[in-house]
Amino acid sequence: MKQLGNLALVCAQRSATLLQIQNGIVDVFVGSGPEREVLSANWDDDAEILRIIHELNFGKFRMPPQRG
């Protein structure tokens, strides 16, 4: 539960990411259309939420480098 705020901050920085918390489950929807993927965890599973944060920051769903 301590990592929910960190996850919210990571998701807020992305336009194609939706964070939903419902019935004790955290869902992060990444992308749009048929390519949309969902990362899920129990709301109080800090280890799994940290894994999702890591995936968003450094893994498959990391944001491309910004130019400029």
Secondary structure, DSSP 8 states (H G I E B T S, - for coil): -TTHHHHHHHHHT-TTEEEEEETTEEEEEESSGGG-EEEEEETT-HHHHHHHHHHHHHSTT-------
